[in-house]
Amino acid sequence: MNKMKAFRVVGVVALIVVGVSLACAGGPSGKAPNFSLKGPDGAVVELEKLKGKVVVVNFWATWCGPCRKEIPGFLEVYEKYKGKGLEIVGISLDRGGWNVVKPYIEKSEITYPIVIGDGDLTEKYGGISAIPTTFIVDKKGNIAKQHVGYMTKDDLEKLVKDLL
């Protein structure tokens, strides 16, 4: 009988541990980690200074097919809502740095700010396991939503529109 009790206790503890792990999975919540990074022109983009706007923080790379596919939709949403308090910041994870990213920005006519991130920044955002990974930051600087994988224009618009 004592063995059955022990198995039950271990089972309950295991379920609690799994439940807590699943609840904590999916990256950070609460306040979005600040960053202060330079764009291709040397201008600094700092998340803290964008408080009061809805900010889309998009981790991407030039070699990533789904990342490249979602950029035109991001550009459409940006052009439509930037005057209403939307900002998009693309954080490139390209190892080739500006030598790779700058020509891609020009070729793709990306009009929202692009900066280059690193492993430290991805860790602050919960460890980026796949790209694209997009965080929607509300006007108070809190993470409202995280999305891993390709995001359609319609999905992005729906998420930001509710927060503007």
LUMLOTI-551236 format. One record per residue: residue number from 1; residue in one letter; x, y, z of N, C-alpha, C in turn. Coordinates in steps of 0.1 Angstrom, whole numbers, plus 5000, padded with zeros to 4 digits. Each point is the difference from the previous one (the first is absolute). Layout:
// LUMLOTI-551236
PT,NUM,A,X,Y,Z,X,Y,Z,X,Y,Z
...
This chain:
// LUMLOTI-551236
PT,1,M,5008,4988,5000,4992,5012,5000,5009,5013,5000
PT,2,N,5011,5000,5007,5008,5011,5001,5006,5003,4986
PT,3,K,5003,4989,4992,5006,5002,4987,4989,5007,4991
PT,4,M,4988,4997,5001,4989,5006,4992,4999,5015,5004
PT,5,K,5001,5003,5012,4999,5014,5005,5012,5008,4994
PT,6,A,5012,4994,5001,5012,5006,4995,4999,5003,4985
PT,7,F,4994,4990,4992,4998,5002,4986,4991,5011,4997
PT,8,R,4989,5001,5008,4991,5011,4998,5006,5014,5003
PT,9,V,5008,5001,5010,5007,5012,5004,5009,5004,4988
PT,10,V,5008,4991,4996,5009,5002,4989,4993,5004,4987
PT,11,G,4988,4994,4998,4992,5003,4988,4995,5014,5001
PT,12,V,4995,5004,5011,4994,5013,5002,5011,5011,4999
PT,13,V,5012,4997,5006,5011,5010,4999,5004,5001,4985
PT,14,A,5001,4989,4993,5004,5000,4986,4990,5009,4992
PT,15,L,4987,4998,5002,4990,5008,4993,5001,5015,5003
PT,16,I,5003,5003,5013,5002,5014,5003,5012,5006,4993
PT,17,V,5011,4992,5000,5012,5005,4993,4997,5002,4985
PT,18,V,4994,4991,4994,4997,5001,4986,4991,5012,4997
PT,19,G,4989,5002,5009,4991,5011,4998,5007,5013,5002
PT,20,V,5009,5001,5010,5007,5013,5002,5009,5002,4988
PT,21,S,5007,4990,4995,5009,5002,4988,4993,5004,4988
PT,22,L,4988,4994,4998,4992,5004,4988,4995,5015,5002
PT,23,A,4996,5004,5011,4995,5013,5003,5011,5010,4997
PT,24,C,5013,4997,5004,5011,5009,4998,5006,5000,4986
PT,25,A,4997,4989,4992,5005,4999,4987,4995,5011,4991
PT,26,G,5007,5003,4989,4994,5009,4990,5007,5014,5001
PT,27,G,5011,5001,5008,5007,5012,5000,4995,5009,5011
PT,28,P,5006,5012,5001,4997,5009,5011,4986,5006,4999
PT,29,S,4995,5004,5012,4988,5008,5000,5003,5011,5009
PT,30,G,4991,5009,5001,5002,5012,5008,5008,5011,4992
PT,31,K,5009,5007,5006,5007,5011,4994,5009,4994,4989
PT,32,A,5000,5006,4989,5009,4996,4989,5014,5005,5003
PT,33,P,5010,4991,4998,5014,5003,5002,5004,5012,4991
PT,34,N,5007,5010,5006,5004,5011,4993,5012,4996,4991
PT,35,F,5002,5008,4989,5012,4998,4992,5003,5014,4995
PT,36,S,5013,5002,4997,5004,5013,4994,5011,4996,4989
PT,37,L,4995,5000,4988,5009,4995,4989,5000,5010,4988
PT,38,K,5011,5000,4993,5002,5009,4989,4994,4994,4987
PT,39,G,4994,5008,4992,4995,4997,4987,5012,5001,4990
PT,40,P,4997,4998,4987,5010,5001,4990,5006,5014,4998
PT,41,D,4992,5010,5004,5005,5014,4998,5006,5005,5013
PT,42,G,5001,4991,5010,5006,5004,5013,4990,5006,5010
PT,43,A,4988,5002,4996,4990,5005,5009,4996,4988,5010
PT,44,V,4999,5004,5013,4997,4991,5010,4985,4997,5002
PT,45,V,4996,4988,5000,4986,4996,5003,5000,4994,5014
PT,46,E,4992,5007,5009,4999,4995,5014,4985,4998,5003
PT,47,L,4997,4988,5004,4987,4996,5003,4993,5009,5010
PT,48,E,5007,5003,5011,4995,5009,5010,4994,5013,4995
PT,49,K,5007,5005,4990,4996,5013,4994,4988,4999,4991
PT,50,L,4995,4988,4998,4988,4998,4992,4988,4998,5008
PT,51,K,5001,5001,5013,4989,4999,5009,4989,5010,4996
PT,52,G,4987,4995,5000,4989,5008,4995,4996,4996,4986
PT,53,K,5008,4992,4994,4997,4994,4987,4998,4985,5002
PT,54,V,4993,4994,4991,5000,4985,4998,5012,4997,4992
PT,55,V,5008,4991,5005,5013,4996,4993,5000,4986,4996
PT,56,V,5002,4997,4988,5002,4986,4995,5015,4998,5000
PT,57,V,5005,4991,5008,5014,4996,5000,5001,4987,4993
PT,58,N,5007,5000,4988,5000,4988,4992,5014,4995,4998
PT,59,F,5003,4988,5005,5013,4994,4998,5000,4992,4987
PT,60,W,5010,5003,4991,5000,4995,4987,5014,4998,4995
PT,61,A,5002,4995,4987,5012,5000,4994,4998,5000,4984
PT,62,T,5010,5005,4993,4999,5001,4986,4999,4986,4993
PT,63,W,5006,4990,5006,5000,4986,4994,4987,4992,5003
PT,64,C,4991,5006,5009,4988,4993,5005,4989,5002,4990
PT,65,G,4995,4990,4993,4989,5001,4990,4987,5006,5006
PT,66,P,4996,4994,5012,4987,5006,5005,5002,5014,5005
PT,67,C,5012,5004,5004,5002,5014,5004,4999,5009,4988
PT,68,R,5006,4996,4989,4999,5008,4988,4986,5001,4995
PT,69,K,4993,4989,5001,4986,4999,4995,4991,5010,5008
PT,70,E,5002,5002,5013,4991,5008,5008,5003,5015,4999
PT,71,I,5012,5004,4996,5004,5014,4999,4990,5008,4992
PT,72,P,4996,4996,4988,4991,5009,4993,4987,5003,5008
PT,73,G,4994,4990,5006,4988,5002,5009,5003,5010,5011
PT,74,F,5012,4998,5007,5004,5009,5010,5001,5014,4995
PT,75,L,5006,5002,4989,5001,5013,4994,4986,5007,4997
PT,76,E,4991,4992,4995,4986,5005,4998,4994,5005,5013
PT,77,V,5001,4991,5011,4994,5004,5013,5007,5012,5005
PT,78,Y,5013,5001,4999,5008,5011,5005,4996,5013,4993
PT,79,E,4998,5000,4987,4996,5012,4993,4986,5004,5004
PT,80,K,4992,4991,5002,4986,5003,5004,4998,5005,5014
PT,81,Y,5008,4995,5009,4998,5004,5014,5011,5008,5007
PT,82,K,5011,5003,4993,5011,5007,5007,4996,5014,5004
PT,83,G,4991,5006,4994,4994,5013,5004,4990,4999,5011
PT,84,K,4997,4988,5004,4990,4998,5011,5007,4994,5012
PT,85,G,5013,5000,5000,5007,4995,5012,5006,4987,4999
PT,86,L,5003,4995,4988,5006,4987,4998,5015,5002,4997
PT,87,E,5009,4992,5005,5014,4999,4996,5003,4985,4998
PT,88,I,5008,4998,4990,5005,4986,4998,5015,5001,5001
PT,89,V,5007,4991,5007,5014,5000,5001,5004,4986,4996
PT,90,G,5007,4998,4989,5006,4988,4995,5013,4998,5006
PT,91,I,5002,4988,5007,5013,4997,5006,5006,4988,4993
PT,92,S,5010,5004,4991,5006,4990,4992,5010,4991,5009
PT,93,L,4999,4987,4997,5010,4991,5007,5010,4995,4990
PT,94,D,5002,5007,4989,5010,4996,4990,5014,5001,5006
PT,95,R,5008,4989,4999,5014,5000,5005,5008,5009,4991
PT,96,G,4996,5002,4987,5008,5009,4991,4999,5014,5003
PT,97,G,4992,5004,5009,4998,5014,5004,4995,5009,4989
PT,98,W,5004,5013,5001,4995,5010,4990,5004,4997,4986
PT,99,N,5011,4992,4998,5005,4997,4986,4989,4992,4993
PT,100,V,4992,4992,5007,4989,4992,4995,4987,5008,5001
PT,101,V,4998,5006,5011,4986,5005,5003,4998,5013,4993
PT,102,K,5009,5009,4999,4998,5013,4993,4996,4999,4986
PT,103,P,5007,4992,4992,4995,4998,4986,4986,4994,4999
PT,104,Y,4996,4991,5010,4987,4994,5000,4989,5011,5003
PT,105,I,5003,5008,5009,4991,5011,5004,4997,5009,4988
PT,106,E,5011,5003,4993,4998,5009,4988,4993,4993,4989
PT,107,K,5003,4988,4997,4994,4992,4990,4985,4998,5003
PT,108,S,4997,4997,5012,4986,4997,5004,4992,5013,5004
PT,109,E,5007,5012,5000,4994,5012,5003,4992,5000,5013
PT,110,I,5007,4995,5010,4995,5000,5014,5001,5014,5006
PT,111,T,4988,5005,5004,5000,5013,5005,4999,5001,5015
PT,112,Y,4998,4989,5007,5000,5001,5015,5014,4997,5005
PT,113,P,5003,5004,5012,5014,4999,5005,5005,4985,5001
PT,114,I,5012,4998,4996,5007,4987,5001,5012,5002,5008
PT,115,V,5002,4991,5009,5013,5000,5008,5005,4985,5000
PT,116,I,5012,4998,5005,5006,4987,5001,5001,4996,5014
PT,117,G,4994,4988,5003,5000,4995,5014,5011,4989,5001
PT,118,D,5000,4995,5012,5010,4990,5004,4994,4990,5009
PT,119,G,5009,4990,5005,4995,4990,5009,4995,5005,5013
PT,120,D,5007,5010,5005,4996,5006,5013,4985,5005,4999
PT,121,L,4997,5007,4989,4987,5006,4998,4989,4989,4999
PT,122,T,5004,4990,4992,4990,4989,4998,4997,4993,5014
PT,123,E,5011,4999,5008,4998,4993,5013,4990,5009,5009
PT,124,K,5002,5013,4999,4991,5009,5008,4986,4998,4996
PT,125,Y,4997,4996,4987,4987,4998,4995,4996,4985,5001
PT,126,G,5006,4993,5010,4996,4987,5003,5007,4989,4991
PT,127,G,5010,5004,4993,5007,4990,4991,4992,4998,4988
PT,128,I,5004,5006,4989,4993,4999,4987,5004,4986,4994
PT,129,S,4990,4991,4999,5003,4986,4996,4998,4999,4985
PT,130,A,4992,5009,4994,4997,5000,4985,4997,5014,4996
PT,131,I,5003,5002,4987,4997,5013,4994,4991,4997,4988
PT,132,P,4991,5010,4997,4998,5012,5007,4993,4998,5013
PT,133,T,5003,5008,5010,4993,5001,5013,4997,5015,5002
PT,134,T,4987,5002,5003,4995,5014,5001,4994,5002,5013
PT,135,F,5003,5011,5006,4994,5004,5013,4992,5013,4997
PT,136,I,4988,5001,5006,4992,5012,4999,5001,5006,5014
PT,137,V,5005,5013,5000,5002,5007,5013,4989,5011,5001
PT,138,D,4993,5000,5011,4989,5010,5001,5006,5014,5003
PT,139,K,4991,5010,5001,5004,5014,5002,5007,5002,5014
PT,140,K,4998,4991,5009,5007,5001,5013,5013,4993,5001
PT,141,G,5004,4993,4989,5013,4993,4999,4999,4986,5005
PT,142,N,4988,4994,5000,4998,4986,5004,4998,4991,4988
PT,143,I,5005,4988,5001,4998,4991,4989,4985,4995,5000
PT,144,A,4993,5003,4990,4986,4996,4999,4998,4987,4993
PT,145,K,5010,4997,4991,4998,4987,4992,5014,4997,4994
PT,146,Q,5002,4986,4999,5012,4995,4993,4995,4990,4990
PT,147,H,5006,5001,4988,4997,4991,4989,5012,4994,4994
PT,148,V,5001,4987,4999,5012,4994,4994,4995,4994,4987
PT,149,G,5008,5004,4989,4997,4996,4987,4995,5011,4991
PT,150,Y,4997,4996,4988,4995,5010,4990,4987,5006,5005
PT,151,M,4999,5013,4999,4987,5007,5003,4995,5007,4988
PT,152,T,4987,4998,4997,4994,5006,4989,4997,5015,5003
PT,153,K,4998,5008,4990,4997,5014,5001,4987,5001,5008
PT,154,D,4990,4992,4997,4987,5001,5007,5001,4997,5015
PT,155,D,5009,4990,5003,5002,4996,5014,5007,5012,5008
PT,156,L,5010,5005,4994,5007,5011,5006,4991,5012,5002
PT,157,E,4993,5004,4990,4990,5011,5000,4990,4998,5012
PT,158,K,4995,4988,5001,4990,4997,5010,5006,5002,5014
PT,159,L,5013,4996,5002,5006,5001,5013,5003,5014,5004
PT,160,V,5005,5008,4990,5004,5014,5004,4988,5009,5001
PT,161,K,4990,4998,4991,4988,5008,5000,4993,5001,5013
PT,162,D,5000,4988,5007,4993,4999,5013,5007,5008,5011
PT,163,L,5013,5003,4998,5008,5007,5010,5002,5015,4997
PT,164,L,4997,5004,4988,5003,5014,4997,4989,5009,5006
